[in-house]
Amino acid sequence: MIDSIIEEYRAKKDKYEAFGEYLEIALEDLLKDNNIHSVTYRIKDEVSLLGKLELKQKYSSINDVTDILGVRILTYLPKEVDAIVSVLEDTFWVDRKNSVDKRVMEENEFGYMSYHLVLAIDHFADNDPQAESFKGLTFEVQIRTVLQHAWAEIEHDIGYKNPFEIPSYLKRRFFRLASLLELADDEFQNIVNKIDDYKTEMREKLQTNEEIIELNYVSLNQFIVSSYILERIKLTVKERVGIDNQKAFRFPENLLERLYYVGYDTINEINQELLRHEEDLIDFIVNYYGAAGMHSKSKLKKRRWAMKSPYFTWSIIKCS
């Protein structure tokens, strides 16, 4: 039986390789709206397959071995693992019997954490002729964070597969490391959650403008997208010159550092000076994006720095 499975493996290996290449691209496209670190695949080598067949003695066909093709999806945060699992379950046929959430542990356990899904491409292939030849093939997807992956790679590298392979005092240190990585994952997730809460808080505070708001990356971005003063300036400039809002108000990536440099510390200061110099700012932008300038490519090229006009004007205001 084992010999026949190995023969099947040799006959289908190239097909699995092509399937892996296809999935790597297809999954990156499918998950483009998710915050993923990477998508990679591997084909189980013949030595590993032989060891698995000899150990488990339960397979009658290559189709019974669900992880000939393995795909690994790495995320940055634990919450993203669940989001990706949901997308995959909605997209592919799921082998529930062989899928398992290996993050579920007893309260006193630490170690390998990953979500394993065994999937088939069958109904997904109905919408993609390129995938037609891969119908009937299963593949295993491992979804975990980059820190969970670090644990898995260390575990694999030192060959820690059973409690007798390393001394007990080193085993203890191994579990302590696992707990630290799990804690770090949770803390990164908590920080991101707090940043999201802070964004919501900033939006609410900017509506009232009653509290002093520290100038930082989050508060500045929320101010740019929600400021009624900036929006009023954009609309006025568009009305006078007829230019596209996005082109006229392209803020430089290092705007925050520049604002720090010229002495701003709070959003409130920026808001007050925009109110105080609103007409000056509008005149400045209109002069540099006026009809004559916009219709002359040579003039526009010479004035590319004017794409940073909001910062430039704020700087003049602050230094005057």
ZAKEMAR-512903 format. One record per residue (C-alpha): x, y, z; residue number from 0; chain. Coordinates in steps of 0.25 Angstrom, whole numbers. Last residue first. Layout:
BEGIN
+-------+-------+-------+-----+-------+
:    xx :    yy :    zz :   n : chain :
+-------+-------+-------+-----+-------+
:     X :     Y :     Z : NUM :     A :
...
+-------+-------+-------+-----+-------+
This chain:
BEGIN
+-------+-------+-------+-----+-------+
:    xx :    yy :    zz :   n : chain :
+-------+-------+-------+-----+-------+
:    24 :   342 :    41 : 319 :     A :
:    30 :   328 :    44 : 318 :     A :
:    17 :   321 :    48 : 317 :     A :
:     9 :   327 :    36 : 316 :     A :
:    20 :   324 :    26 : 315 :     A :
:    21 :   310 :    31 : 314 :     A :
:     6 :   308 :    30 : 313 :     A :
:     7 :   313 :    16 : 312 :     A :
:    17 :   303 :    12 : 311 :     A :
:    10 :   292 :    19 : 310 :     A :
:    -3 :   294 :    12 : 309 :     A :
:     5 :   297 :    -1 : 308 :     A :
:    12 :   284 :    -2 : 307 :     A :
:     8 :   282 :   -17 : 306 :     A :
:    14 :   295 :   -18 : 305 :     A :
:    28 :   288 :   -19 : 304 :     A :
:    24 :   284 :   -33 : 303 :     A :
:    25 :   298 :   -37 : 302 :     A :
:    35 :   297 :   -48 : 301 :     A :
:    27 :   285 :   -54 : 300 :     A :
:    14 :   293 :   -54 : 299 :     A :
:    21 :   304 :   -61 : 298 :     A :
:    26 :   295 :   -72 : 297 :     A :
:    12 :   288 :   -73 : 296 :     A :
:     5 :   301 :   -75 : 295 :     A :
:   -10 :   300 :   -74 : 294 :     A :
:   -10 :   299 :   -58 : 293 :     A :
:    -1 :   311 :   -57 : 292 :     A :
:   -10 :   320 :   -65 : 291 :     A :
:   -23 :   315 :   -59 : 290 :     A :
:   -18 :   317 :   -45 : 289 :     A :
:   -12 :   306 :   -37 : 288 :     A :
:     0 :   315 :   -31 : 287 :     A :
:    -9 :   327 :   -29 : 286 :     A :
:   -21 :   320 :   -25 : 285 :     A :
:   -13 :   312 :   -14 : 284 :     A :
:    -8 :   325 :    -8 : 283 :     A :
:   -21 :   332 :    -9 : 282 :     A :
:   -28 :   321 :    -1 : 281 :     A :
:   -17 :   321 :     9 : 280 :     A :
:   -18 :   336 :    11 : 279 :     A :
:   -33 :   335 :    12 : 278 :     A :
:   -32 :   324 :    23 : 277 :     A :
:   -22 :   332 :    31 : 276 :     A :
:   -28 :   333 :    45 : 275 :     A :
:   -37 :   320 :    43 : 274 :     A :
:   -24 :   312 :    38 : 273 :     A :
:   -17 :   318 :    50 : 272 :     A :
:   -27 :   313 :    60 : 271 :     A :
:   -28 :   299 :    54 : 270 :     A :
:   -13 :   298 :    54 : 269 :     A :
:   -12 :   302 :    69 : 268 :     A :
:   -23 :   293 :    73 : 267 :     A :
:   -16 :   281 :    66 : 266 :     A :
:    -5 :   283 :    77 : 265 :     A :
:    10 :   284 :    77 : 264 :     A :
:    13 :   293 :    65 : 263 :     A :
:    27 :   299 :    65 : 262 :     A :
:    32 :   300 :    51 : 261 :     A :
:    40 :   287 :    52 : 260 :     A :
:    28 :   280 :    58 : 259 :     A :
:    20 :   283 :    46 : 258 :     A :
:    31 :   278 :    37 : 257 :     A :
:    31 :   265 :    45 : 256 :     A :
:    16 :   263 :    43 : 255 :     A :
:    16 :   267 :    28 : 254 :     A :
:    27 :   256 :    25 : 253 :     A :
:    18 :   249 :    16 : 252 :     A :
:    15 :   261 :     8 : 251 :     A :
:     0 :   266 :     7 : 250 :     A :
:    -7 :   265 :    -6 : 249 :     A :
:   -17 :   276 :    -6 : 248 :     A :
:   -17 :   281 :   -20 : 247 :     A :
:   -17 :   268 :   -27 : 246 :     A :
:   -28 :   262 :   -18 : 245 :     A :
:   -37 :   274 :   -20 : 244 :     A :
:   -37 :   274 :   -35 : 243 :     A :
:   -35 :   288 :   -40 : 242 :     A :
:   -47 :   297 :   -44 : 241 :     A :
:   -39 :   310 :   -41 : 240 :     A :
:   -49 :   318 :   -32 : 239 :     A :
:   -59 :   307 :   -29 : 238 :     A :
:   -48 :   297 :   -27 : 237 :     A :
:   -41 :   306 :   -17 : 236 :     A :
:   -54 :   309 :   -10 : 235 :     A :
:   -57 :   294 :    -8 : 234 :     A :
:   -43 :   291 :    -3 : 233 :     A :
:   -43 :   303 :     7 : 232 :     A :
:   -57 :   298 :    12 : 231 :     A :
:   -52 :   284 :    14 : 230 :     A :
:   -39 :   289 :    21 : 229 :     A :
:   -48 :   297 :    30 : 228 :     A :
:   -58 :   286 :    32 : 227 :     A :
:   -47 :   277 :    37 : 226 :     A :
:   -50 :   262 :    37 : 225 :     A :
:   -40 :   256 :    27 : 224 :     A :
:   -28 :   265 :    31 : 223 :     A :
:   -31 :   265 :    46 : 222 :     A :
:   -32 :   250 :    47 : 221 :     A :
:   -19 :   249 :    40 : 220 :     A :
:   -13 :   260 :    49 : 219 :     A :
:   -18 :   253 :    62 : 218 :     A :
:   -13 :   239 :    57 : 217 :     A :
:     1 :   244 :    54 : 216 :     A :
:     3 :   253 :    66 : 215 :     A :
:    -1 :   267 :    70 : 214 :     A :
:    -7 :   266 :    84 : 213 :     A :
:   -22 :   271 :    85 : 212 :     A :
:   -25 :   282 :    95 : 211 :     A :
:   -40 :   280 :    98 : 210 :     A :
:   -52 :   288 :    93 : 209 :     A :
:   -51 :   286 :    78 : 208 :     A :
:   -65 :   279 :    78 : 207 :     A :
:   -64 :   271 :    65 : 206 :     A :
:   -49 :   269 :    67 : 205 :     A :
:   -52 :   262 :    80 : 204 :     A :
:   -61 :   252 :    74 : 203 :     A :
:   -52 :   249 :    63 : 202 :     A :
:   -40 :   248 :    73 : 201 :     A :
:   -47 :   238 :    82 : 200 :     A :
:   -50 :   229 :    70 : 199 :     A :
:   -36 :   230 :    66 : 198 :     A :
:   -31 :   227 :    80 : 197 :     A :
:   -40 :   214 :    81 : 196 :     A :
:   -33 :   209 :    68 : 195 :     A :
:   -20 :   212 :    74 : 194 :     A :
:   -24 :   205 :    87 : 193 :     A :
:   -28 :   192 :    78 : 192 :     A :
:   -15 :   193 :    71 : 191 :     A :
:    -8 :   193 :    85 : 190 :     A :
:   -16 :   182 :    90 : 189 :     A :
:   -12 :   173 :    78 : 188 :     A :
:     2 :   176 :    80 : 187 :     A :
:     1 :   172 :    95 : 186 :     A :
:    -6 :   159 :    91 : 185 :     A :
:     5 :   155 :    82 : 184 :     A :
:    15 :   159 :    92 : 183 :     A :
:     8 :   150 :   102 : 182 :     A :
:     8 :   139 :    93 : 181 :     A :
:    23 :   141 :    90 : 180 :     A :
:    26 :   141 :   105 : 179 :     A :
:    18 :   129 :   108 : 178 :     A :
:    25 :   121 :    97 : 177 :     A :
:    39 :   126 :   103 : 176 :     A :
:    35 :   120 :   117 : 175 :     A :
:    31 :   107 :   110 : 174 :     A :
:    45 :   106 :   104 : 173 :     A :
:    51 :   110 :   117 : 172 :     A :
:    44 :    98 :   124 : 171 :     A :
:    48 :    88 :   114 : 170 :     A :
:    62 :    93 :   116 : 169 :     A :
:    61 :    88 :   131 : 168 :     A :
:    54 :    75 :   126 : 167 :     A :
:    65 :    71 :   117 : 166 :     A :
:    62 :    70 :   102 : 165 :     A :
:    57 :    59 :    93 : 164 :     A :
:    49 :    52 :   104 : 163 :     A :
:    36 :    61 :   104 : 162 :     A :
:    34 :    59 :    89 : 161 :     A :
:    36 :    66 :    76 : 160 :     A :
:    46 :    77 :    79 : 159 :     A :
:    55 :    76 :    67 : 158 :     A :
:    63 :    88 :    69 : 157 :     A :
:    59 :    94 :    56 : 156 :     A :
:    45 :    90 :    57 : 155 :     A :
:    42 :    97 :    70 : 154 :     A :
:    50 :   109 :    66 : 153 :     A :
:    41 :   110 :    53 : 152 :     A :
:    28 :   108 :    61 : 151 :     A :
:    32 :   118 :    71 : 150 :     A :
:    35 :   129 :    60 : 149 :     A :
:    23 :   125 :    53 : 148 :     A :
:    14 :   129 :    66 : 147 :     A :
:    22 :   142 :    65 : 146 :     A :
:    19 :   144 :    51 : 145 :     A :
:     4 :   141 :    53 : 144 :     A :
:    -3 :   129 :    49 : 143 :     A :
:   -11 :   122 :    38 : 142 :     A :
:    -7 :   108 :    33 : 141 :     A :
:   -14 :   104 :    20 : 140 :     A :
:   -15 :    89 :    17 : 139 :     A :
:   -17 :    86 :     2 : 138 :     A :
:   -27 :    76 :    -4 : 137 :     A :
:   -28 :    72 :   -19 : 136 :     A :
:   -41 :    68 :   -25 : 135 :     A :
:   -41 :    80 :   -35 : 134 :     A :
:   -27 :    85 :   -39 : 133 :     A :
:   -29 :    84 :   -54 : 132 :     A :
:   -41 :    94 :   -53 : 131 :     A :
:   -32 :   105 :   -46 : 130 :     A :
:   -29 :   113 :   -59 : 129 :     A :
:   -44 :   113 :   -63 : 128 :     A :
:   -47 :   122 :   -51 : 127 :     A :
:   -61 :   123 :   -46 : 126 :     A :
:   -64 :   109 :   -45 : 125 :     A :
:   -50 :   107 :   -38 : 124 :     A :
:   -56 :   113 :   -25 : 123 :     A :
:   -66 :   101 :   -25 : 122 :     A :
:   -55 :    91 :   -25 : 121 :     A :
:   -43 :    98 :   -18 : 120 :     A :
:   -42 :    88 :    -7 : 119 :     A :
:   -38 :    92 :     8 : 118 :     A :
:   -31 :    86 :    20 : 117 :     A :
:   -30 :    97 :    30 : 116 :     A :
:   -20 :    98 :    41 : 115 :     A :
:   -20 :   110 :    51 : 114 :     A :
:    -7 :   112 :    58 : 113 :     A :
:    -1 :   112 :    72 : 112 :     A :
:    11 :   103 :    76 : 111 :     A :
:    14 :   104 :    91 : 110 :     A :
:     8 :   108 :   104 : 109 :     A :
:    -1 :   100 :   114 : 108 :     A :
:    -6 :   103 :   128 : 107 :     A :
:   -19 :   109 :   123 : 106 :     A :
:   -22 :    97 :   114 : 105 :     A :
:   -20 :   100 :    99 : 104 :     A :
:   -28 :   105 :    87 : 103 :     A :
:   -18 :   111 :    77 : 102 :     A :
:   -17 :    98 :    70 : 101 :     A :
:   -31 :   101 :    63 : 100 :     A :
:   -33 :    88 :    55 :  99 :     A :
:   -37 :    84 :    41 :  98 :     A :
:   -37 :    69 :    38 :  97 :     A :
:   -51 :    66 :    40 :  96 :     A :
:   -56 :    79 :    36 :  95 :     A :
:   -51 :    78 :    21 :  94 :     A :
:   -55 :    91 :    16 :  93 :     A :
:   -59 :    95 :     2 :  92 :     A :
:   -53 :   108 :    -2 :  91 :     A :
:   -58 :   123 :    -2 :  90 :     A :
:   -66 :   125 :    11 :  89 :     A :
:   -56 :   117 :    19 :  88 :     A :
:   -44 :   124 :    14 :  87 :     A :
:   -50 :   138 :    17 :  86 :     A :
:   -54 :   134 :    31 :  85 :     A :
:   -40 :   128 :    34 :  84 :     A :
:   -34 :   141 :    29 :  83 :     A :
:   -42 :   149 :    39 :  82 :     A :
:   -39 :   139 :    50 :  81 :     A :
:   -24 :   140 :    48 :  80 :     A :
:   -25 :   156 :    47 :  79 :     A :
:   -29 :   156 :    62 :  78 :     A :
:   -16 :   150 :    65 :  77 :     A :
:    -7 :   161 :    59 :  76 :     A :
:     3 :   162 :    48 :  75 :     A :
:    -1 :   151 :    39 :  74 :     A :
:     5 :   139 :    33 :  73 :     A :
:    -1 :   130 :    23 :  72 :     A :
:     5 :   116 :    20 :  71 :     A :
:     1 :   107 :     9 :  70 :     A :
:     4 :    92 :    10 :  69 :     A :
:     2 :    83 :    -2 :  68 :     A :
:     4 :    68 :     2 :  67 :     A :
:    -4 :    72 :    14 :  66 :     A :
:   -17 :    64 :    13 :  65 :     A :
:   -12 :    50 :    11 :  64 :     A :
:   -25 :    42 :     7 :  63 :     A :
:   -23 :    46 :    -7 :  62 :     A :
:   -10 :    39 :    -8 :  61 :     A :
:   -18 :    26 :    -6 :  60 :     A :
:   -20 :    16 :     5 :  59 :     A :
:   -15 :    23 :    17 :  58 :     A :
:   -16 :    18 :    31 :  57 :     A :
:    -2 :    13 :    35 :  56 :     A :
:     1 :    25 :    43 :  55 :     A :
:    16 :    24 :    45 :  54 :     A :
:    20 :    17 :    32 :  53 :     A :
:    11 :    27 :    24 :  52 :     A :
:    17 :    39 :    31 :  51 :     A :
:    31 :    35 :    30 :  50 :     A :
:    29 :    32 :    15 :  49 :     A :
:    23 :    46 :    13 :  48 :     A :
:    35 :    52 :    20 :  47 :     A :
:    45 :    45 :    11 :  46 :     A :
:    37 :    48 :    -1 :  45 :     A :
:    36 :    63 :     1 :  44 :     A :
:    24 :    70 :     5 :  43 :     A :
:    21 :    81 :    -5 :  42 :     A :
:    23 :    95 :     1 :  41 :     A :
:    15 :   108 :     0 :  40 :     A :
:    16 :   123 :     4 :  39 :     A :
:     7 :   135 :     6 :  38 :     A :
:    13 :   147 :    14 :  37 :     A :
:    11 :   157 :    24 :  36 :     A :
:    -5 :   159 :    23 :  35 :     A :
:   -13 :   171 :    26 :  34 :     A :
:   -26 :   167 :    19 :  33 :     A :
:   -31 :   174 :     7 :  32 :     A :
:   -22 :   167 :    -2 :  31 :     A :
:   -26 :   154 :     4 :  30 :     A :
:   -32 :   148 :    -9 :  29 :     A :
:   -21 :   154 :   -18 :  28 :     A :
:   -10 :   148 :    -9 :  27 :     A :
:   -18 :   135 :    -8 :  26 :     A :
:   -19 :   134 :   -24 :  25 :     A :
:    -4 :   136 :   -25 :  24 :     A :
:     1 :   126 :   -15 :  23 :     A :
:   -10 :   117 :   -19 :  22 :     A :
:    -6 :   116 :   -34 :  21 :     A :
:     9 :   113 :   -30 :  20 :     A :
:     4 :   102 :   -20 :  19 :     A :
:    -5 :    96 :   -31 :  18 :     A :
:     7 :    96 :   -41 :  17 :     A :
:    15 :    88 :   -30 :  16 :     A :
:     4 :    79 :   -27 :  15 :     A :
:     3 :    76 :   -42 :  14 :     A :
:    18 :    73 :   -43 :  13 :     A :
:    17 :    64 :   -31 :  12 :     A :
:     5 :    56 :   -37 :  11 :     A :
:    13 :    44 :   -43 :  10 :     A :
:    23 :    43 :   -31 :   9 :     A :
:    12 :    44 :   -21 :   8 :     A :
:     4 :    33 :   -28 :   7 :     A :
:    17 :    24 :   -27 :   6 :     A :
:    18 :    27 :   -13 :   5 :     A :
:     4 :    23 :   -10 :   4 :     A :
:     6 :    10 :   -18 :   3 :     A :
:    18 :     7 :    -9 :   2 :     A :
:    11 :    10 :     4 :   1 :     A :
:     0 :     0 :     0 :   0 :     A :
+-------+-------+-------+-----+-------+
